[in-house]
Amino acid sequence: MKGATLHMDIPDSLLYLKSHEWARIEGDICTVGISDFAVEELNKEIVNVDLPEIGATVKQDETFGILDAVKAAFDLYAPMSGVIAEVNEPVLDDPVIVAKSPYIDGWLIKIKIANPGESANLMNAEAYRKHIESESSE
């Protein structure tokens, strides 16, 4: 699937994990969602979202939830360590929001960041595009 990134929306303003989550860091809050690439891999058929409770502790690169699609399940990994400050309740009731608007309305959680230095472990958009291209050509 060479050239897979040509039609993918990969905002330059976000940071990314190899597991296809994105992070928007604003002060001490990290908003988390899944990339357009992940949505495409799930054929936009997200049927259930399982997220942690507010107040739960998450650690960078550890799972915090699951997206269920018609033909697959997708583990969600935390881009930063911290405490869940907010959960996007509408996506729990209507998971299709994640597929329709992964970067705006379909965000998943907000983390109160415990260690800001962890952001150095995340990829910028250019590095993420290269990661997708190498993953797609395997």
Backbone as JSON Lines, residues from 0, in Angstrom:
{"i":0,"aa":"M","n":[0.83,-1.18,0.0],"ca":[0.0,0.0,0.0],"c":[0.88,1.25,0.0]}
{"i":1,"aa":"K","n":[1.8,1.32,-0.92],"ca":[2.67,2.49,-1.04],"c":[1.83,3.73,-1.28]}
{"i":2,"aa":"G","n":[2.29,4.84,-0.76],"ca":[1.55,6.08,-0.94],"c":[0.32,6.18,-0.07]}
{"i":3,"aa":"A","n":[0.22,5.33,0.95],"ca":[-0.96,5.32,1.81],"c":[-1.18,6.66,2.48]}
{"i":4,"aa":"T","n":[-0.11,7.41,2.71],"ca":[-0.26,8.67,3.42],"c":[-0.81,9.78,2.53]}
{"i":5,"aa":"L","n":[-0.87,9.56,1.23],"ca":[-1.31,10.62,0.33],"c":[-2.73,11.09,0.64]}
{"i":6,"aa":"H","n":[-3.61,10.18,1.03],"ca":[-4.98,10.58,1.33],"c":[-5.28,10.59,2.83]}
{"i":7,"aa":"M","n":[-4.25,10.44,3.64],"ca":[-4.43,10.44,5.09],"c":[-4.3,11.86,5.62]}
{"i":8,"aa":"D","n":[-5.14,12.19,6.58],"ca":[-5.05,13.46,7.26],"c":[-4.12,13.27,8.46]}
{"i":9,"aa":"I","n":[-2.96,13.93,8.43],"ca":[-1.98,13.83,9.52],"c":[-1.59,15.26,9.92]}
{"i":10,"aa":"P","n":[-2.35,15.86,10.83],"ca":[-2.07,17.25,11.2],"c":[-0.66,17.45,11.76]}
{"i":11,"aa":"D","n":[0.0,18.48,11.26],"ca":[1.36,18.79,11.69],"c":[1.42,19.26,13.15]}
{"i":12,"aa":"S","n":[0.3,19.73,13.68],"ca":[0.29,20.3,15.03],"c":[0.25,19.24,16.14]}
{"i":13,"aa":"L","n":[0.11,17.97,15.76],"ca":[-0.01,16.9,16.75],"c":[1.26,16.06,16.84]}
{"i":14,"aa":"L","n":[1.36,15.29,17.92],"ca":[2.43,14.3,18.09],"c":[1.79,12.92,18.0]}
{"i":15,"aa":"Y","n":[2.59,11.9,17.67],"ca":[2.03,10.58,17.37],"c":[2.82,9.45,18.02]}
{"i":16,"aa":"L","n":[2.14,8.31,18.2],"ca":[2.76,7.07,18.64],"c":[2.82,6.12,17.46]}
{"i":17,"aa":"K","n":[3.74,5.17,17.5],"ca":[3.81,4.15,16.44],"c":[2.53,3.33,16.38]}
{"i":18,"aa":"S","n":[1.81,3.26,17.48],"ca":[0.56,2.5,17.55],"c":[-0.63,3.31,17.04]}
{"i":19,"aa":"H","n":[-0.38,4.5,16.47],"ca":[-1.36,5.31,15.74],"c":[-2.29,6.16,16.6]}
{"i":20,"aa":"E","n":[-1.9,6.43,17.84],"ca":[-2.62,7.42,18.63],"c":[-1.97,8.78,18.38]}
{"i":21,"aa":"W","n":[-2.75,9.84,18.55],"ca":[-2.19,11.19,18.46],"c":[-2.31,11.88,19.82]}
{"i":22,"aa":"A","n":[-1.48,12.9,20.01],"ca":[-1.48,13.68,21.25],"c":[-1.45,15.17,20.91]}
{"i":23,"aa":"R","n":[-2.34,15.92,21.54],"ca":[-2.32,17.38,21.45],"c":[-2.01,17.88,22.86]}
{"i":24,"aa":"I","n":[-0.83,18.48,23.02],"ca":[-0.4,18.93,24.34],"c":[-0.64,20.43,24.46]}
{"i":25,"aa":"E","n":[-1.46,20.79,25.46],"ca":[-1.77,22.19,25.74],"c":[-1.58,22.4,27.24]}
{"i":26,"aa":"G","n":[-0.47,23.04,27.6],"ca":[-0.15,23.22,29.01],"c":[0.13,21.87,29.65]}
{"i":27,"aa":"D","n":[-0.62,21.55,30.72],"ca":[-0.41,20.27,31.39],"c":[-1.47,19.23,31.02]}
{"i":28,"aa":"I","n":[-2.18,19.49,29.92],"ca":[-3.22,18.56,29.45],"c":[-2.84,17.99,28.09]}
{"i":29,"aa":"C","n":[-2.98,16.68,27.97],"ca":[-2.72,15.97,26.71],"c":[-4.03,15.35,26.25]}
{"i":30,"aa":"T","n":[-4.56,15.85,25.13],"ca":[-5.75,15.26,24.52],"c":[-5.29,14.14,23.61]}
{"i":31,"aa":"V","n":[-6.0,13.01,23.65],"ca":[-5.58,11.8,22.94],"c":[-6.7,11.3,22.03]}
{"i":32,"aa":"G","n":[-6.31,10.84,20.85],"ca":[-7.25,10.21,19.93],"c":[-6.51,9.24,19.04]}
{"i":33,"aa":"I","n":[-7.18,8.73,18.01],"ca":[-6.51,7.85,17.06],"c":[-6.39,8.56,15.72]}
{"i":34,"aa":"S","n":[-5.37,8.2,14.98],"ca":[-5.09,8.86,13.71],"c":[-6.05,8.41,12.61]}
{"i":35,"aa":"D","n":[-6.09,9.2,11.57],"ca":[-6.89,8.87,10.39],"c":[-6.42,7.53,9.81]}
{"i":36,"aa":"F","n":[-5.12,7.26,9.89],"ca":[-4.59,5.98,9.41],"c":[-5.23,4.82,10.17]}
{"i":37,"aa":"A","n":[-5.32,4.93,11.5],"ca":[-5.94,3.88,12.31],"c":[-7.41,3.71,11.95]}
{"i":38,"aa":"V","n":[-8.1,4.83,11.74],"ca":[-9.52,4.78,11.35],"c":[-9.66,4.01,10.04]}
{"i":39,"aa":"E","n":[-8.78,4.3,9.07],"ca":[-8.83,3.6,7.78],"c":[-8.53,2.11,7.95]}
{"i":40,"aa":"E","n":[-7.56,1.78,8.81],"ca":[-7.21,0.38,9.06],"c":[-8.4,-0.39,9.65]}
{"i":41,"aa":"L","n":[-9.24,0.3,10.4],"ca":[-10.43,-0.31,11.0],"c":[-11.64,-0.21,10.07]}
{"i":42,"aa":"N","n":[-11.4,0.2,8.82],"ca":[-12.46,0.36,7.83],"c":[-13.58,1.29,8.3]}
{"i":43,"aa":"K","n":[-13.25,2.21,9.17],"ca":[-14.21,3.19,9.7],"c":[-15.41,2.53,10.37]}
{"i":44,"aa":"E","n":[-15.27,1.27,10.76],"ca":[-16.39,0.52,11.32],"c":[-16.24,0.34,12.83]}
{"i":45,"aa":"I","n":[-16.08,1.43,13.55],"ca":[-15.9,1.37,15.0],"c":[-17.28,1.21,15.65]}
{"i":46,"aa":"V","n":[-17.42,0.15,16.45],"ca":[-18.73,-0.17,17.03],"c":[-18.77,0.0,18.55]}
{"i":47,"aa":"N","n":[-17.6,0.06,19.19],"ca":[-17.58,0.2,20.65],"c":[-16.27,0.85,21.08]}
{"i":48,"aa":"V","n":[-16.35,1.68,22.1],"ca":[-15.16,2.32,22.67],"c":[-15.16,2.05,24.17]}
{"i":49,"aa":"D","n":[-14.06,1.5,24.67],"ca":[-13.9,1.22,26.1],"c":[-12.78,2.1,26.63]}
{"i":50,"aa":"L","n":[-13.13,3.04,27.5],"ca":[-12.17,4.02,28.02],"c":[-12.14,3.97,29.55]}
{"i":51,"aa":"P","n":[-11.03,4.45,30.15],"ca":[-10.93,4.45,31.62],"c":[-11.82,5.52,32.25]}
{"i":52,"aa":"E","n":[-11.97,5.4,33.55],"ca":[-12.73,6.38,34.33],"c":[-11.87,7.62,34.6]}
{"i":53,"aa":"I","n":[-12.52,8.75,34.79],"ca":[-11.82,9.96,35.23],"c":[-11.14,9.64,36.56]}
{"i":54,"aa":"G","n":[-9.89,10.07,36.7],"ca":[-9.13,9.82,37.92],"c":[-8.21,8.61,37.83]}
{"i":55,"aa":"A","n":[-8.41,7.78,36.81],"ca":[-7.53,6.61,36.62],"c":[-6.14,7.08,36.21]}
{"i":56,"aa":"T","n":[-5.13,6.33,36.6],"ca":[-3.74,6.64,36.24],"c":[-3.36,5.86,34.99]}
{"i":57,"aa":"V","n":[-2.68,6.55,34.07],"ca":[-2.17,5.89,32.86],"c":[-0.67,6.11,32.77]}
{"i":58,"aa":"K","n":[0.01,5.18,32.11],"ca":[1.46,5.29,31.91],"c":[1.76,5.31,30.42]}
{"i":59,"aa":"Q","n":[2.76,6.09,30.05],"ca":[3.15,6.19,28.65],"c":[3.42,4.8,28.07]}
{"i":60,"aa":"D","n":[2.9,4.57,26.88],"ca":[3.08,3.33,26.11],"c":[2.36,2.12,26.71]}
{"i":61,"aa":"E","n":[1.5,2.33,27.69],"ca":[0.69,1.23,28.23],"c":[-0.76,1.42,27.78]}
{"i":62,"aa":"T","n":[-1.49,0.32,27.68],"ca":[-2.86,0.41,27.19],"c":[-3.76,1.13,28.19]}
{"i":63,"aa":"F","n":[-4.69,1.91,27.63],"ca":[-5.67,2.59,28.48],"c":[-7.1,2.26,28.06]}
{"i":64,"aa":"G","n":[-7.27,1.61,26.92],"ca":[-8.62,1.31,26.45],"c":[-8.59,0.48,25.18]}
{"i":65,"aa":"I","n":[-9.79,0.25,24.64],"ca":[-9.93,-0.57,23.43],"c":[-10.99,0.05,22.52]}
{"i":66,"aa":"L","n":[-10.7,0.02,21.22],"ca":[-11.71,0.33,20.21],"c":[-12.08,-0.99,19.56]}
{"i":67,"aa":"D","n":[-13.36,-1.28,19.49],"ca":[-13.82,-2.48,18.8],"c":[-14.39,-2.06,17.45]}
{"i":68,"aa":"A","n":[-13.93,-2.74,16.41],"ca":[-14.46,-2.54,15.07],"c":[-15.18,-3.81,14.66]}
{"i":69,"aa":"V","n":[-15.83,-3.78,13.51],"ca":[-16.59,-4.94,13.05],"c":[-15.7,-6.18,12.97]}
{"i":70,"aa":"K","n":[-14.48,-6.02,12.46],"ca":[-13.62,-7.19,12.24],"c":[-12.33,-7.19,13.05]}
{"i":71,"aa":"A","n":[-12.17,-6.26,13.98],"ca":[-10.91,-6.19,14.74],"c":[-11.11,-5.42,16.03]}
{"i":72,"aa":"A","n":[-10.17,-5.61,16.95],"ca":[-10.1,-4.8,18.17],"c":[-8.77,-4.06,18.12]}
{"i":73,"aa":"F","n":[-8.75,-2.86,18.63],"ca":[-7.59,-1.98,18.55],"c":[-7.27,-1.5,19.96]}
{"i":74,"aa":"D","n":[-6.15,-1.97,20.52],"ca":[-5.72,-1.49,21.84],"c":[-5.27,-0.04,21.73]}
{"i":75,"aa":"L","n":[-5.61,0.75,22.73],"ca":[-5.25,2.16,22.78],"c":[-4.11,2.34,23.77]}
{"i":76,"aa":"Y","n":[-3.06,3.07,23.36],"ca":[-1.88,3.28,24.19],"c":[-1.77,4.75,24.57]}
{"i":77,"aa":"A","n":[-1.36,5.0,25.8],"ca":[-1.23,6.36,26.31],"c":[0.05,7.01,25.79]}
{"i":78,"aa":"P","n":[-0.06,8.21,25.22],"ca":[1.13,8.91,24.76],"c":[1.92,9.55,25.9]}
{"i":79,"aa":"M","n":[1.26,9.79,27.02],"ca":[1.89,10.43,28.17],"c":[1.38,9.77,29.45]}
{"i":80,"aa":"S","n":[2.19,9.81,30.49],"ca":[1.76,9.33,31.81],"c":[1.0,10.44,32.52]}
{"i":81,"aa":"G","n":[0.05,10.03,33.35],"ca":[-0.7,11.01,34.13],"c":[-2.01,10.44,34.62]}
{"i":82,"aa":"V","n":[-2.94,11.35,34.89],"ca":[-4.25,10.99,35.42],"c":[-5.32,11.42,34.41]}
{"i":83,"aa":"I","n":[-6.3,10.56,34.2],"ca":[-7.39,10.89,33.28],"c":[-8.18,12.07,33.86]}
{"i":84,"aa":"A","n":[-8.18,13.18,33.12],"ca":[-8.87,14.39,33.55],"c":[-10.26,14.49,32.93]}
{"i":85,"aa":"E","n":[-10.42,13.89,31.75],"ca":[-11.7,13.98,31.04],"c":[-11.82,12.81,30.07]}
{"i":86,"aa":"V","n":[-13.04,12.34,29.9],"ca":[-13.35,11.29,28.94],"c":[-14.39,11.87,27.98]}
{"i":87,"aa":"N","n":[-14.23,11.63,26.7],"ca":[-15.18,12.13,25.71],"c":[-16.43,11.24,25.72]}
{"i":88,"aa":"E","n":[-17.38,11.59,26.56],"ca":[-18.6,10.79,26.74],"c":[-19.37,10.53,25.45]}
{"i":89,"aa":"P","n":[-19.51,11.52,24.55],"ca":[-20.28,11.26,23.33],"c":[-19.77,10.08,22.5]}
{"i":90,"aa":"V","n":[-18.45,9.83,22.49],"ca":[-17.94,8.71,21.68],"c":[-18.29,7.36,22.31]}
{"i":91,"aa":"L","n":[-18.57,7.35,23.61],"ca":[-18.99,6.11,24.26],"c":[-20.39,5.72,23.79]}
{"i":92,"aa":"D","n":[-21.24,6.73,23.6],"ca":[-22.61,6.49,23.13],"c":[-22.69,6.3,21.63]}
{"i":93,"aa":"D","n":[-21.81,6.98,20.89],"ca":[-21.83,6.93,19.43],"c":[-20.4,6.83,18.89]}
{"i":94,"aa":"P","n":[-19.83,5.6,18.88],"ca":[-18.44,5.4,18.46],"c":[-18.13,5.84,17.03]}
{"i":95,"aa":"V","n":[-19.15,5.98,16.21],"ca":[-18.94,6.41,14.82],"c":[-18.3,7.8,14.77]}
{"i":96,"aa":"I","n":[-18.49,8.59,15.83],"ca":[-17.88,9.93,15.89],"c":[-16.37,9.82,15.71]}
{"i":97,"aa":"V","n":[-15.75,8.79,16.28],"ca":[-14.3,8.6,16.18],"c":[-13.9,8.45,14.71]}
{"i":98,"aa":"A","n":[-14.66,7.68,13.96],"ca":[-14.36,7.45,12.55],"c":[-14.62,8.7,11.7]}
{"i":99,"aa":"K","n":[-15.66,9.43,12.03],"ca":[-16.03,10.61,11.23],"c":[-15.12,11.8,11.48]}
{"i":100,"aa":"S","n":[-14.64,11.94,12.71],"ca":[-13.87,13.13,13.08],"c":[-12.78,12.77,14.1]}
{"i":101,"aa":"P","n":[-11.76,11.99,13.66],"ca":[-10.78,11.49,14.64],"c":[-9.98,12.58,15.35]}
{"i":102,"aa":"Y","n":[-9.82,13.75,14.72],"ca":[-8.97,14.79,15.32],"c":[-9.75,15.89,16.05]}
{"i":103,"aa":"I","n":[-11.05,15.98,15.81],"ca":[-11.82,17.07,16.42],"c":[-12.83,16.49,17.42]}
{"i":104,"aa":"D","n":[-13.98,16.05,16.94],"ca":[-15.03,15.56,17.82],"c":[-14.74,14.17,18.38]}
{"i":105,"aa":"G","n":[-13.89,13.39,17.7],"ca":[-13.65,12.0,18.08],"c":[-12.47,11.77,19.01]}
{"i":106,"aa":"W","n":[-12.0,12.82,19.68],"ca":[-10.93,12.6,20.67],"c":[-11.46,11.64,21.73]}
{"i":107,"aa":"L","n":[-10.55,11.01,22.47],"ca":[-10.95,9.96,23.42],"c":[-10.84,10.38,24.88]}
{"i":108,"aa":"I","n":[-9.63,10.79,25.28],"ca":[-9.4,11.16,26.68],"c":[-8.52,12.39,26.76]}
{"i":109,"aa":"K","n":[-8.53,13.02,27.94],"ca":[-7.58,14.08,28.26],"c":[-6.84,13.64,29.51]}
{"i":110,"aa":"I","n":[-5.51,13.73,29.44],"ca":[-4.64,13.31,30.53],"c":[-4.01,14.54,31.17]}
{"i":111,"aa":"K","n":[-4.07,14.62,32.51],"ca":[-3.28,15.64,33.23],"c":[-1.87,15.07,33.3]}
{"i":112,"aa":"I","n":[-0.95,15.7,32.6],"ca":[0.4,15.17,32.39],"c":[1.21,15.15,33.69]}
{"i":113,"aa":"A","n":[1.82,13.99,33.95],"ca":[2.68,13.83,35.14],"c":[4.13,14.2,34.84]}
{"i":114,"aa":"N","n":[4.59,13.89,33.62],"ca":[6.0,14.11,33.26],"c":[6.08,14.72,31.86]}
{"i":115,"aa":"P","n":[6.13,16.05,31.76],"ca":[6.16,16.7,30.45],"c":[7.3,16.24,29.54]}
{"i":116,"aa":"G","n":[8.41,15.81,30.12],"ca":[9.56,15.37,29.33],"c":[9.27,14.15,28.47]}
{"i":117,"aa":"E","n":[8.22,13.4,28.8],"ca":[7.88,12.22,28.0],"c":[7.49,12.56,26.57]}
{"i":118,"aa":"S","n":[7.12,13.81,26.32],"ca":[6.73,14.19,24.95],"c":[7.88,14.0,23.97]}
{"i":119,"aa":"A","n":[9.11,13.97,24.47],"ca":[10.28,13.74,23.6],"c":[10.26,12.35,22.98]}
{"i":120,"aa":"N","n":[9.48,11.43,23.56],"ca":[9.39,10.06,23.03],"c":[8.37,9.92,21.9]}
{"i":121,"aa":"L","n":[7.63,10.99,21.61],"ca":[6.59,10.95,20.59],"c":[7.14,11.43,19.25]}
{"i":122,"aa":"M","n":[6.46,11.04,18.17],"ca":[6.88,11.43,16.82],"c":[6.15,12.69,16.38]}
{"i":123,"aa":"N","n":[6.85,13.54,15.63],"ca":[6.15,14.64,14.98],"c":[5.46,14.1,13.72]}
{"i":124,"aa":"A","n":[4.7,14.94,13.04],"ca":[3.91,14.48,11.89],"c":[4.79,13.9,10.78]}
{"i":125,"aa":"E","n":[5.93,14.53,10.52],"ca":[6.82,14.05,9.46],"c":[7.34,12.64,9.78]}
{"i":126,"aa":"A","n":[7.78,12.43,11.02],"ca":[8.27,11.11,11.43],"c":[7.14,10.08,11.38]}
{"i":127,"aa":"Y","n":[5.93,10.5,11.75],"ca":[4.78,9.58,11.72],"c":[4.45,9.19,10.28]}
{"i":128,"aa":"R","n":[4.5,10.17,9.35],"ca":[4.25,9.84,7.93],"c":[5.25,8.79,7.45]}
{"i":129,"aa":"K","n":[6.53,8.96,7.8],"ca":[7.56,7.99,7.4],"c":[7.29,6.63,8.03]}
{"i":130,"aa":"H","n":[6.85,6.63,9.28],"ca":[6.51,5.37,9.97],"c":[5.38,4.65,9.22]}
{"i":131,"aa":"I","n":[4.35,5.38,8.85],"ca":[3.23,4.77,8.11],"c":[3.7,4.21,6.77]}
{"i":132,"aa":"E","n":[4.53,4.99,6.07],"ca":[5.02,4.53,4.77],"c":[5.84,3.26,4.91]}
{"i":133,"aa":"S","n":[6.69,3.18,5.94],"ca":[7.5,1.97,6.12],"c":[6.62,0.8,6.55]}
{"i":134,"aa":"E","n":[5.62,1.06,7.39],"ca":[4.7,0.01,7.83],"c":[3.86,-0.5,6.66]}
{"i":135,"aa":"S","n":[3.45,0.43,5.78],"ca":[2.61,0.07,4.64],"c":[3.36,-0.7,3.57]}
{"i":136,"aa":"S","n":[4.68,-0.51,3.51],"ca":[5.46,-1.18,2.45],"c":[5.96,-2.55,2.87]}
{"i":137,"aa":"E","n":[5.71,-2.94,4.11],"ca":[6.18,-4.26,4.59],"c":[5.33,-5.37,4.01]}
